[in-house]
Amino acid sequence: MEGRKKSRRYIDYPRLGRKGVRRWLPSWRLWSGTCTFVLACLGGLFAFVYAKIDVPNENALAGREGTVYYWADGSQMVTVGTVNRQNVTLDKVPKHVQNAVIAAENATFYEDHGVSLTGIARAVVNMVSGGDTQGGSTITQQYVKNTYLSPDQTATRKVKEFIIALKVNNQKSKSDILRGYLNTSWFGRGSNGIQAAAHAYYGIDAKDLDPSQGALLAAVLKGSEQYDPGLSKANHARAVDRWKWILDRLVDTGAMSKEERAHYRTFPEPRPVTKPTSQAGQVGYLVDVANKFVKSTTGLTDKDLARGGYRVHTTFEKQRTRRLEKAVNDVRTKSLDAKKRAADSYVEFGAASVRPDDGAIVALYGGADATRHFSNNADTTAVPAGSAFKPIVLATALQQEAERYGDQPRPADGSSRSDALLGALMQGSNVPFVQGGKQLGLEQIRDLALSLGLRKESLAQLEQTFPLGTSAPSAVRLASAYSTFANAGRHAEPYAVSTMTYQGKAVAGFERPEPQQAVTPEVAQTMTNMLAGLGWRTLPSGLKAGEEPPAVAATEPGDRMKSAWFVATPPPAGASWAKGVRPAPVAGAGVRADPTSGAGKGAEPTTAITLFRNKPGAPQLLPLNGVGGPDTGLGTSLPPRVWTAYQGAA
């Protein structure tokens, strides 16, 4: 037995005859064998997947459905994004346009194998890390994604894209792939394909595009929501920079001479952006806000949404939206006449209603007509809030006092900062708010404004005038902020879409976060009481006998600003005042009998209404002097009239 050899191990690990660290270090044979085995497995897996994944039928694109938007009651609002696509053969697309697209998107198009390994790896890493999921694809991969695949940003979809791109590159000529890409790519403005894009941007056929126009259309392929120059000034600047880069890139790749490049120095301004007639009236604004919420929640893009197949269930209530639009139109008709008063020209209204308990946006007024006035006045951040911001300063003082005194009573001598600010608010005085800003701390006021739901980008610089309302929140955000007081101090983030499906399957990301406590319930109730006093002062002629006033924030004629605001939360059903005392414009008067009334499900929405003058193309707002005649207080009485008409029609 002693002479019998020991049986040889197939895997010498841990290594025999080695000591210390070397015993645990694999030999080069083990390394090479393991690597060979892994590569063989990966090769086999790739071969299996390659064989299993077929190239789908390209004609499926023609059968895609539009995206349907629904009102809160489930009835259909509008269908958007049925594929606007006109196929053209490659000979109908000028060579200089083809070259611009290749230079911008995939300079090695004619040499590569249809895929970019580095691009795939970068996209997968970004998806895993939560980064940008776009970019890194060849023209062939983008064509495959446009034509055959869903817009899902998943590793599985990326693998399919990779395999199908390889197959397509082997089965189709580069000319066929480029033709397919140009006919299926999203250019924005509702256009799939170069022919539809040429008409949307320049009103001509693709065959008539010059090199400069072609470079602009190649630029918007990177993302029309960022590079369509007609959408915003920032977009215009980005589009100009990318247009220049593409023309220079054509020179670098040898597709254009320096002499020809010198001819294209003037940016080819496209036609103004238009909306389809199906989005006339308020519908276009509602769709815009819904899409903005969807994109921020899910990461989908305008390009993805335009592919169709989605069902978007919004929070917008049909009747409320129609009542709000009618209220604005009635006040405009009765109070404004641009033929008689030049000051009544270029007057714009914006409004939004937000439900306190969950943040649902139930109504919007974005402008006269989304097909003619493209900016959404309910979502703009260019209109200063003025005195409608001051109650947030008051709330900051109350919250600080609540933290300082706890359950102990506040000083009863009227010396508290909140008493001084309330008196100044009721009298329309500015100086105490400037002083209050110094004592409370501008950072603390800003932080509470953010807790109430205002966006950082809409807040002004922290200067001494900050408490006077130099910030410019949107109507949606200002309504959301004041709805917090009606919800016992809990802020619910505003939202516009409740659920969404894609081809029958639920889209993730619409779970609602729990409302966050921004101020104590006691501070919220005190704010409601105090703002009801302001409501009584602001709407004496708009209240019926025995009717309780809403909680109000509003601009004052003394603001001397270029905007007028009115924010109001109706009293909850059955609200009453202790001992029948109505809130008066002095501190401490009027205490609601039920300190939690209005907090919870079913509370009436808070509505913010703004008025301003804006001449299209002008960089600044116009003054409000004379708007509506001499008795409107620089137009400040008009938003309350809109609210009264809106509520009265309920």
C-alpha positions as CSV (number, residue, x, y, z in Angstrom):
1,M,0.0,0.0,0.0
2,E,2.9,2.4,0.7
3,G,4.0,2.2,-2.9
4,R,0.6,3.1,-4.3
5,K,0.6,6.7,-5.7
6,K,-1.9,9.1,-4.3
7,S,-4.8,10.0,-6.7
8,R,-4.2,13.3,-8.5
9,R,-6.5,16.2,-7.7
10,Y,-8.2,17.8,-10.6
11,I,-8.0,21.2,-8.9
12,D,-4.9,21.8,-6.9
13,Y,-6.3,24.3,-4.5
14,P,-5.3,24.9,-1.8
15,R,-2.0,24.1,-3.4
16,L,-0.1,21.1,-2.0
17,G,3.5,21.5,-1.1
18,R,3.1,25.2,-0.7
19,K,3.3,27.1,2.6
20,G,2.0,30.4,3.8
21,V,0.4,32.9,1.4
22,R,1.6,30.9,-1.7
23,R,-0.6,28.0,-0.6
24,W,-3.7,30.2,-1.2
25,L,-2.5,31.9,-4.4
26,P,-4.0,30.1,-7.4
27,S,-1.4,28.8,-10.0
28,W,-1.3,30.2,-13.5
29,R,-2.8,27.0,-14.7
30,L,-5.8,27.4,-12.4
31,W,-6.1,31.1,-13.4
32,S,-6.0,30.3,-17.1
33,G,-8.3,27.3,-16.8
34,T,-10.9,29.3,-14.8
35,C,-10.7,32.2,-17.3
36,T,-11.1,29.9,-20.3
37,F,-14.1,28.2,-18.6
38,V,-15.8,31.5,-17.8
39,L,-15.1,32.8,-21.4
40,A,-16.5,29.6,-22.8
41,C,-19.6,29.9,-20.7
42,L,-20.1,33.5,-21.7
43,G,-19.5,32.6,-25.3
44,G,-22.1,29.9,-25.1
45,L,-24.5,32.2,-23.3
46,F,-24.1,34.8,-26.0
47,A,-24.6,32.3,-28.7
48,F,-27.7,31.0,-27.1
49,V,-29.1,34.5,-26.6
50,Y,-28.1,35.6,-30.1
51,A,-30.0,32.6,-31.5
52,K,-33.1,33.2,-29.3
53,I,-33.6,36.9,-30.0
54,D,-35.2,37.6,-33.3
55,V,-35.4,40.9,-35.2
56,P,-39.0,42.0,-34.8
57,N,-41.1,43.4,-37.6
58,E,-40.3,47.0,-38.4
59,N,-43.9,47.7,-39.4
60,A,-45.0,47.5,-35.8
61,L,-44.1,51.2,-35.5
62,A,-46.9,52.1,-37.8
63,G,-49.4,50.5,-35.5
64,R,-48.4,52.2,-32.3
65,E,-51.1,53.9,-30.4
66,G,-51.1,57.4,-29.0
67,T,-50.8,58.3,-25.4
68,V,-54.2,58.8,-23.7
69,Y,-54.7,61.3,-20.9
70,Y,-57.7,60.9,-18.6
71,W,-59.5,63.3,-16.2
72,A,-59.6,62.5,-12.5
73,D,-63.1,60.9,-13.0
74,G,-61.7,58.5,-15.6
75,S,-63.2,60.1,-18.6
76,Q,-60.8,60.7,-21.6
77,M,-59.3,64.1,-21.9
78,V,-57.1,63.8,-25.0
79,T,-55.0,61.5,-27.1
80,V,-51.5,62.7,-27.9
81,G,-48.6,61.4,-29.8
82,T,-50.1,59.1,-32.5
83,V,-47.0,58.6,-34.7
84,N,-46.5,61.6,-37.0
85,R,-44.2,59.9,-39.5
86,Q,-43.7,60.2,-43.2
87,N,-41.2,57.7,-44.6
88,V,-38.8,59.0,-47.3
89,T,-36.2,57.2,-49.2
90,L,-32.6,58.1,-48.6
91,D,-32.3,59.9,-51.9
92,K,-34.9,62.4,-50.7
93,V,-32.6,63.4,-47.8
94,P,-29.7,65.6,-48.9
95,K,-26.2,64.2,-48.4
96,H,-25.3,67.2,-46.2
97,V,-28.2,66.4,-43.9
98,Q,-27.1,62.7,-43.7
99,N,-23.5,63.9,-42.9
100,A,-24.7,66.2,-40.2
101,V,-26.6,63.5,-38.4
102,I,-23.6,61.1,-38.7
103,A,-21.2,63.7,-37.5
104,A,-23.4,64.5,-34.5
105,E,-24.4,61.0,-33.5
106,N,-21.9,58.4,-34.7
107,A,-18.9,59.5,-36.7
108,T,-17.7,55.9,-37.2
109,F,-21.1,54.8,-38.5
110,Y,-19.8,53.4,-41.9
111,E,-16.9,51.6,-40.2
112,D,-18.3,50.1,-37.0
113,H,-20.2,46.9,-36.5
114,G,-23.4,48.6,-35.3
115,V,-22.6,48.5,-31.6
116,S,-20.5,50.4,-29.1
117,L,-19.1,48.1,-26.3
118,T,-17.9,51.2,-24.4
119,G,-21.2,52.9,-24.8
120,I,-23.1,49.8,-23.6
121,A,-20.8,49.4,-20.6
122,R,-21.2,53.1,-19.7
123,A,-25.0,52.9,-20.0
124,V,-25.2,49.8,-17.8
125,V,-22.9,51.4,-15.1
126,N,-25.1,54.5,-15.2
127,M,-28.3,52.5,-14.8
128,V,-26.8,50.6,-11.8
129,S,-25.6,53.8,-10.2
130,G,-28.7,55.8,-10.9
131,G,-27.0,58.1,-13.4
132,D,-28.0,59.3,-16.9
133,T,-29.4,56.4,-18.9
134,Q,-29.2,58.1,-22.2
135,G,-26.3,58.3,-24.7
136,G,-23.5,55.9,-25.7
137,S,-25.4,54.3,-28.6
138,T,-24.5,54.0,-32.2
139,I,-26.9,55.0,-35.0
140,T,-27.7,51.3,-35.5
141,Q,-28.5,50.8,-31.8
142,Q,-30.7,54.0,-31.8
143,Y,-32.5,52.7,-34.9
144,V,-33.1,49.4,-33.2
145,K,-34.4,51.1,-30.0
146,N,-36.6,53.4,-32.1
147,T,-38.1,50.7,-34.2
148,Y,-38.2,47.4,-32.3
149,L,-37.9,48.0,-28.5
150,S,-39.8,49.6,-25.6
151,P,-38.4,52.7,-24.0
152,D,-37.7,50.9,-20.7
153,Q,-34.3,51.8,-19.3
154,T,-33.3,48.4,-18.1
155,A,-30.2,46.1,-18.5
156,T,-32.4,43.5,-20.2
157,R,-33.5,46.0,-22.8
158,K,-29.9,47.1,-23.4
159,V,-28.9,43.5,-24.0
160,K,-31.7,43.0,-26.5
161,E,-30.6,46.3,-28.2
162,F,-27.1,45.0,-28.4
163,I,-28.0,41.6,-29.9
164,I,-30.6,43.0,-32.4
165,A,-28.2,45.8,-33.4
166,L,-25.6,43.1,-34.3
167,K,-28.1,41.2,-36.3
168,V,-29.5,44.2,-38.1
169,N,-25.9,45.3,-39.0
170,N,-25.3,41.9,-40.5
171,Q,-28.6,41.7,-42.3
172,K,-29.1,45.3,-43.6
173,S,-26.9,47.7,-45.5
174,K,-25.7,50.8,-43.9
175,S,-27.9,52.8,-46.2
176,D,-30.9,50.9,-45.1
177,I,-30.0,51.4,-41.5
178,L,-29.5,55.2,-41.9
179,R,-32.8,55.5,-43.9
180,G,-34.6,53.6,-41.1
181,Y,-32.9,55.8,-38.4
182,L,-33.8,59.1,-40.1
183,N,-37.4,57.9,-40.6
184,T,-37.9,56.8,-37.0
185,S,-36.0,59.2,-34.9
186,W,-37.7,61.7,-32.5
187,F,-37.1,65.3,-33.4
188,G,-39.6,66.9,-31.0
189,R,-42.6,69.0,-32.0
190,G,-44.6,65.8,-32.4
191,S,-42.4,64.6,-35.3
192,N,-41.0,61.2,-35.9
193,G,-38.6,61.2,-38.8
194,I,-36.7,63.7,-40.8
195,Q,-39.6,64.5,-43.2
196,A,-42.1,65.4,-40.4
197,A,-39.3,67.3,-38.6
198,A,-38.5,69.4,-41.7
199,H,-42.1,70.5,-41.9
200,A,-42.4,71.0,-38.1
201,Y,-39.3,73.2,-37.9
202,Y,-39.1,74.9,-41.3
203,G,-42.3,74.1,-43.2
204,I,-40.5,72.4,-46.1
205,D,-39.7,68.9,-47.3
206,A,-36.6,67.2,-46.1
207,K,-35.1,67.3,-49.7
208,D,-35.1,71.1,-49.4
209,L,-33.1,71.4,-46.2
210,D,-29.9,73.4,-46.5
211,P,-26.8,72.4,-44.6
212,S,-27.4,74.9,-41.8
213,Q,-31.0,73.7,-41.3
214,G,-29.8,70.1,-41.4
215,A,-27.3,70.8,-38.7
216,L,-30.0,72.2,-36.4
217,L,-32.2,69.1,-36.9
218,A,-29.2,67.0,-36.1
219,A,-28.7,69.0,-33.0
220,V,-32.2,68.3,-31.6
221,L,-31.7,64.6,-32.0
222,K,-29.7,64.9,-28.7
223,G,-33.0,65.7,-27.0
224,S,-35.6,68.2,-28.2
225,E,-36.7,69.1,-24.7
226,Q,-33.2,70.5,-24.2
227,Y,-32.3,71.7,-27.7
228,D,-35.5,72.8,-29.4
229,P,-34.6,76.6,-29.6
230,G,-38.3,77.5,-29.6
231,L,-39.0,76.2,-26.1
232,S,-36.9,78.6,-24.0
233,K,-33.9,81.0,-24.0
234,A,-31.8,78.3,-22.4
235,N,-32.7,75.9,-25.1
236,H,-31.9,78.5,-27.7
237,A,-28.4,79.0,-26.3
238,R,-27.8,75.2,-26.2
239,A,-29.1,74.8,-29.7
240,V,-26.8,77.5,-31.1
241,D,-23.8,76.0,-29.4
242,R,-24.5,72.5,-30.7
243,W,-25.4,73.8,-34.2
244,K,-22.0,75.4,-34.4
245,W,-20.3,72.3,-33.0
246,I,-21.9,70.1,-35.7
247,L,-20.9,72.4,-38.5
248,D,-17.3,72.5,-37.2
249,R,-17.5,68.7,-36.7
250,L,-18.4,68.3,-40.4
251,V,-15.2,70.2,-41.3
252,D,-13.2,68.0,-38.9
253,T,-14.5,64.8,-40.5
254,G,-13.9,66.1,-44.0
255,A,-17.6,66.2,-44.9
256,M,-17.5,70.0,-45.4
257,S,-14.8,72.4,-46.5
258,K,-13.8,75.4,-44.4
259,E,-14.9,77.6,-47.2
260,E,-18.4,76.2,-47.2
261,R,-18.5,76.3,-43.4
262,A,-17.8,80.0,-43.6
263,H,-21.2,80.5,-45.4
264,Y,-23.2,79.3,-42.4
265,R,-22.7,81.9,-39.6
266,T,-26.3,82.9,-39.1
267,F,-28.4,80.6,-36.9
268,P,-31.3,79.1,-38.9
269,E,-34.2,80.1,-36.7
270,P,-37.0,77.6,-37.0
271,R,-40.7,78.3,-37.0
272,P,-42.5,79.1,-33.7
273,V,-43.6,76.0,-31.7
274,T,-47.2,75.0,-32.2
275,K,-49.5,72.6,-30.5
276,P,-52.1,70.4,-32.2
277,T,-55.6,71.7,-32.1
278,S,-56.6,68.8,-29.9
279,Q,-54.6,70.6,-27.1
280,A,-56.5,73.8,-27.5
281,G,-57.8,75.7,-24.5
282,Q,-56.5,74.4,-21.2
283,V,-55.8,70.9,-22.4
284,G,-52.3,71.6,-23.6
285,Y,-51.3,73.2,-20.3
286,L,-52.7,70.2,-18.4
287,V,-50.8,67.8,-20.6
288,D,-47.6,69.8,-20.1
289,V,-47.9,69.7,-16.3
290,A,-48.7,66.0,-16.4
291,N,-45.8,65.2,-18.6
292,K,-43.5,67.3,-16.4
293,F,-44.5,65.3,-13.4
294,V,-44.2,62.0,-15.2
295,K,-40.7,62.8,-16.4
296,S,-39.5,63.9,-13.0
297,T,-41.0,60.8,-11.4
298,T,-40.1,58.0,-13.9
299,G,-37.1,59.4,-15.9
300,L,-39.1,59.0,-19.2
301,T,-38.4,61.7,-21.8
302,D,-40.6,63.5,-24.3
303,K,-39.2,61.1,-26.9
304,D,-40.4,58.1,-24.9
305,L,-43.9,59.6,-24.3
306,A,-44.2,60.4,-28.0
307,R,-43.8,56.7,-28.8
308,G,-47.3,56.2,-27.6
309,G,-48.9,53.3,-25.8
310,Y,-49.3,55.1,-22.4
311,R,-52.4,55.6,-20.4
312,V,-52.0,58.6,-18.1
313,H,-54.6,59.1,-15.3
314,T,-54.3,62.7,-14.1
315,T,-55.6,64.4,-11.0
316,F,-57.3,67.2,-12.9
317,E,-61.0,67.6,-12.3
318,K,-62.9,68.5,-15.5
319,Q,-65.6,70.7,-13.9
320,R,-63.2,72.6,-11.6
321,T,-60.9,73.3,-14.6
322,R,-63.8,74.5,-16.7
323,R,-65.1,76.7,-13.8
324,L,-61.7,78.2,-13.3
325,E,-61.3,79.0,-17.0
326,K,-64.8,80.6,-17.1
327,A,-64.0,82.7,-14.0
328,V,-60.9,84.1,-15.6
329,N,-62.7,84.8,-18.9
330,D,-65.6,86.5,-17.2
331,V,-63.3,88.8,-15.2
332,R,-61.2,89.5,-18.3
333,T,-64.3,90.4,-20.2
334,K,-65.9,92.6,-17.5
335,S,-62.8,94.3,-16.2
336,L,-60.3,94.6,-19.1
337,D,-60.5,96.4,-22.4
338,A,-57.3,96.8,-24.3
339,K,-59.1,99.0,-26.9
340,K,-59.9,101.6,-24.3
341,R,-56.9,101.3,-22.1
342,A,-53.4,100.5,-23.3
343,A,-52.5,99.3,-19.8
344,D,-55.0,96.4,-20.4
345,S,-52.9,95.0,-23.2
346,Y,-50.6,92.0,-22.6
347,V,-52.4,91.1,-19.4
348,E,-51.9,87.4,-18.4
349,F,-53.6,85.3,-15.8
350,G,-52.4,82.0,-14.2
351,A,-54.0,79.9,-11.6
352,A,-53.8,76.5,-9.9
353,S,-55.9,74.6,-7.3
354,V,-54.2,72.1,-5.0
355,R,-55.9,69.7,-2.6
356,P,-54.4,70.1,1.0
357,D,-54.7,66.5,2.2
358,D,-52.7,64.8,-0.6
359,G,-51.3,67.5,-2.9
360,A,-53.4,66.6,-5.9
361,I,-53.5,69.4,-8.5
362,V,-57.2,69.5,-9.3
363,A,-57.4,72.5,-11.7
364,L,-55.2,74.8,-13.7
365,Y,-55.4,77.9,-15.8
366,G,-52.3,78.2,-17.9
367,G,-53.3,81.0,-20.4
368,A,-55.9,81.9,-23.0
369,D,-55.1,78.9,-25.3
370,A,-52.3,76.4,-25.3
371,T,-52.2,76.5,-29.1
372,R,-51.6,80.3,-29.2
373,H,-49.9,81.1,-25.9
374,F,-47.3,78.5,-25.2
375,S,-45.8,79.3,-21.8
376,N,-47.8,77.9,-18.9
377,N,-48.8,80.8,-16.6
378,A,-49.7,78.3,-13.8
379,D,-46.2,76.9,-13.8
380,T,-44.1,79.9,-14.5
381,T,-41.4,81.0,-12.1
382,A,-41.0,84.6,-13.3
383,V,-43.7,86.4,-11.4
384,P,-42.8,87.8,-7.9
385,A,-45.1,86.9,-5.1
386,G,-45.0,90.3,-3.3
387,S,-47.0,90.4,-0.1
388,A,-48.4,87.0,-0.9
389,F,-45.1,85.7,0.5
390,K,-45.3,87.7,3.8
391,P,-47.4,85.1,5.7
392,I,-44.5,82.7,5.3
393,V,-42.4,85.1,7.3
394,L,-45.2,85.3,9.9
395,A,-45.3,81.5,10.0
396,T,-41.6,81.5,10.6
397,A,-42.1,83.7,13.6
398,L,-44.9,81.6,15.0
399,Q,-42.9,78.4,14.5
400,Q,-39.9,79.9,16.3
401,E,-42.1,81.0,19.2
402,A,-43.7,77.5,19.4
403,E,-40.2,76.0,19.7
404,R,-39.2,78.6,22.3
405,Y,-42.2,78.5,24.5
406,G,-43.5,75.0,24.0
407,D,-46.7,74.5,25.9
408,Q,-46.2,77.7,27.9
409,P,-48.3,80.7,26.9
410,R,-46.8,83.4,24.8
411,P,-46.3,86.9,26.3
412,A,-49.7,88.6,26.4
413,D,-48.4,92.1,26.0
414,G,-48.3,92.1,22.2
415,S,-44.5,92.3,22.2
416,S,-44.0,89.0,20.3
417,R,-42.5,89.2,16.8
418,S,-45.6,87.4,15.3
419,D,-48.0,90.0,16.7
420,A,-45.9,92.8,15.1
421,L,-45.8,91.0,11.8
422,L,-49.5,90.2,11.9
423,G,-50.3,93.9,12.4
424,A,-48.0,94.9,9.6
425,L,-49.6,92.2,7.3
426,M,-53.1,93.6,8.0
427,Q,-52.0,97.2,7.4
428,G,-50.0,96.4,4.3
429,S,-46.7,97.7,5.9
430,N,-43.3,96.6,4.6
431,V,-40.8,97.9,7.2
432,P,-41.7,95.4,10.0
433,F,-41.1,92.5,7.6
434,V,-37.6,93.8,6.7
435,Q,-36.9,94.1,10.4
436,G,-38.4,90.7,11.0
437,G,-36.2,89.2,8.4
438,K,-33.1,90.4,10.3
439,Q,-34.4,89.1,13.6
440,L,-35.8,85.8,12.5
441,G,-33.0,85.0,10.0
442,L,-33.4,85.0,6.3
443,E,-32.0,81.5,6.2
444,Q,-34.8,80.3,8.6
445,I,-37.5,82.0,6.4
446,R,-36.0,80.4,3.3
447,D,-35.9,76.9,5.0
448,L,-39.6,77.2,6.0
449,A,-40.5,78.2,2.5
450,L,-38.8,75.1,1.2
451,S,-40.5,72.9,3.8
452,L,-43.8,74.4,2.7
453,G,-43.0,73.2,-0.9
454,L,-41.5,76.2,-2.7
455,R,-38.7,75.3,-5.0
456,K,-35.1,76.5,-4.3
457,E,-34.7,77.8,-7.9
458,S,-37.8,80.1,-7.5
459,L,-36.5,81.7,-4.3
460,A,-34.7,85.1,-4.6
461,Q,-31.3,85.9,-3.1
462,L,-31.2,86.3,0.7
463,E,-31.2,90.1,0.7
464,Q,-33.0,92.4,3.1
465,T,-36.0,92.6,0.6
466,F,-36.4,88.8,0.6
467,P,-39.3,88.9,3.2
468,L,-41.2,91.3,0.9
469,G,-41.8,88.6,-1.7
470,T,-39.0,89.1,-4.3
471,S,-39.2,85.3,-4.9
472,A,-41.2,84.0,-7.9
473,P,-42.9,80.7,-7.1
474,S,-45.4,79.2,-9.6
475,A,-49.1,79.3,-8.9
476,V,-49.0,75.5,-8.4
477,R,-46.2,75.8,-5.7
478,L,-47.8,78.8,-3.9
479,A,-51.1,77.1,-3.7
480,S,-49.4,74.0,-2.4
481,A,-47.5,76.0,0.2
482,Y,-50.6,77.6,1.7
483,S,-52.6,74.3,1.5
484,T,-50.2,73.1,4.2
485,F,-51.9,75.3,6.8
486,A,-55.2,73.7,6.0
487,N,-53.7,70.2,6.5
488,A,-52.6,70.8,10.1
489,G,-49.1,71.8,9.1
490,R,-48.4,68.7,7.0
491,H,-47.1,69.5,3.5
492,A,-48.1,67.1,0.7
493,E,-46.0,67.4,-2.4
494,P,-48.2,68.5,-5.4
495,Y,-48.7,65.9,-8.1
496,A,-50.6,65.7,-11.4
497,V,-50.7,62.0,-12.2
498,S,-52.2,59.3,-10.0
499,T,-51.4,56.2,-12.1
500,M,-49.9,55.4,-15.5
501,T,-49.7,52.2,-17.6
502,Y,-47.6,51.3,-20.7
503,Q,-49.2,48.8,-23.0
504,G,-51.4,47.6,-20.2
505,K,-48.7,47.3,-17.5
506,A,-48.4,49.6,-14.6
507,V,-45.5,52.1,-14.7
508,A,-43.6,52.3,-11.4
509,G,-42.9,55.5,-9.5
510,F,-46.3,56.8,-8.6
511,E,-46.4,55.8,-5.0
512,R,-47.2,58.9,-2.9
513,P,-44.9,59.9,-0.1
514,E,-46.4,60.7,3.3
515,P,-47.0,64.4,4.0
516,Q,-44.2,65.9,6.0
517,Q,-44.8,68.1,9.1
518,A,-43.6,71.6,8.1
519,V,-45.1,73.5,11.1
520,T,-46.9,72.4,14.2
521,P,-50.7,71.8,14.1
522,E,-51.1,74.7,16.5
523,V,-49.1,77.1,14.3
524,A,-51.0,75.9,11.2
525,Q,-54.3,76.6,13.0
526,T,-53.1,80.0,14.1
527,M,-52.1,80.8,10.6
528,T,-55.5,79.8,9.3
529,N,-57.2,82.1,11.8
530,M,-54.9,85.0,11.0
531,L,-55.2,84.5,7.2
532,A,-59.0,84.3,7.6
533,G,-58.8,87.8,9.1
534,L,-57.0,88.9,6.0
535,G,-59.7,87.2,3.9
536,W,-62.4,89.2,5.7
537,R,-60.5,92.4,5.0
538,T,-59.8,91.5,1.3
539,L,-63.3,90.1,0.4
540,P,-65.9,92.2,2.3
541,S,-68.1,92.6,-0.8
542,G,-67.5,89.1,-2.0
543,L,-68.9,87.3,1.0
544,K,-72.5,86.5,1.5
545,A,-74.3,87.1,4.7
546,G,-73.2,84.6,7.3
547,E,-70.5,83.2,5.1
548,E,-67.1,82.5,6.6
549,P,-64.1,84.0,5.0
550,P,-61.3,82.0,3.3
551,A,-57.7,82.0,4.6
552,V,-56.0,84.5,2.3
553,A,-52.6,85.7,1.2
554,A,-52.5,88.5,-1.3
555,T,-50.4,91.3,-2.8
556,E,-51.1,94.9,-1.9
557,P,-51.3,98.0,-4.0
558,G,-48.5,99.3,-1.8
559,D,-46.2,96.6,-3.1
560,R,-45.6,98.6,-6.3
561,M,-44.6,95.4,-8.0
562,K,-45.3,94.1,-11.5
563,S,-47.6,91.3,-10.3
564,A,-50.8,90.7,-8.4
565,W,-51.5,87.5,-6.4
566,F,-54.4,86.1,-4.5
567,V,-54.2,82.8,-2.6
568,A,-57.2,81.4,-0.8
569,T,-58.3,78.3,1.1
570,P,-62.1,78.1,1.6
571,P,-63.2,77.4,5.2
572,P,-64.1,73.7,5.7
573,A,-67.8,72.7,5.6
574,G,-69.4,73.6,8.9
575,A,-66.6,75.9,10.1
576,S,-67.6,78.4,12.7
577,W,-65.9,81.0,14.9
578,A,-65.9,80.8,18.7
579,K,-68.7,82.8,20.2
580,G,-69.6,84.0,16.7
581,V,-66.5,86.3,16.6
582,R,-65.4,87.0,13.1
583,P,-61.6,87.3,12.5
584,A,-60.6,90.9,12.6
585,P,-57.5,92.7,11.2
586,V,-55.8,92.7,14.6
587,A,-53.8,90.1,16.4
588,G,-55.6,87.5,18.5
589,A,-59.1,88.2,17.3
590,G,-61.2,85.2,16.1
591,V,-60.4,81.7,17.0
592,R,-61.9,78.8,15.1
593,A,-64.0,76.6,17.4
594,D,-62.5,73.4,16.0
595,P,-58.7,73.6,15.9
596,T,-58.3,70.7,13.5
597,S,-61.2,71.5,11.1
598,G,-60.2,71.3,7.5
599,A,-57.3,69.0,8.2
600,G,-57.7,65.7,6.3
601,K,-59.6,64.2,3.5
602,G,-62.2,66.3,1.7
603,A,-60.8,69.7,2.5
604,E,-61.5,72.3,-0.2
605,P,-58.5,73.0,-2.5
606,T,-56.3,76.0,-2.0
607,T,-56.2,78.2,-5.1
608,A,-53.5,80.6,-6.2
609,I,-54.2,83.2,-8.9
610,T,-51.8,85.6,-10.4
611,L,-52.0,88.5,-12.8
612,F,-49.1,90.1,-14.7
613,R,-48.3,91.8,-18.0
614,N,-45.9,90.2,-20.4
615,K,-45.2,91.3,-24.0
616,P,-44.1,88.3,-26.0
617,G,-40.3,88.5,-26.5
618,A,-39.8,91.2,-23.8
619,P,-37.3,90.3,-21.2
620,Q,-39.2,91.9,-18.2
621,L,-42.7,92.2,-17.0
622,L,-44.6,95.4,-17.8
623,P,-45.9,97.6,-15.0
624,L,-49.5,97.2,-13.8
625,N,-50.3,101.0,-13.5
626,G,-53.8,101.6,-14.9
627,V,-54.7,97.9,-15.4
628,G,-58.5,97.6,-15.2
629,G,-58.9,101.3,-14.6
630,P,-58.1,103.5,-11.6
631,D,-60.0,101.6,-9.0
632,T,-58.3,98.2,-9.2
633,G,-55.3,99.0,-7.0
634,L,-52.7,98.2,-9.7
635,G,-54.8,95.2,-10.7
636,T,-54.6,93.7,-7.2
637,S,-58.4,93.5,-7.0
638,L,-58.8,91.4,-10.1
639,P,-57.4,88.0,-8.9
640,P,-59.9,88.1,-5.9
641,R,-62.7,88.6,-8.4
642,V,-61.5,85.6,-10.3
643,W,-61.6,83.5,-7.1
644,T,-65.0,84.8,-6.1
645,A,-66.4,83.9,-9.5
646,Y,-64.7,80.5,-9.4
647,Q,-66.0,79.6,-6.0
648,G,-69.5,81.1,-6.7
649,A,-69.9,78.8,-9.7
650,A,-69.3,75.7,-7.6
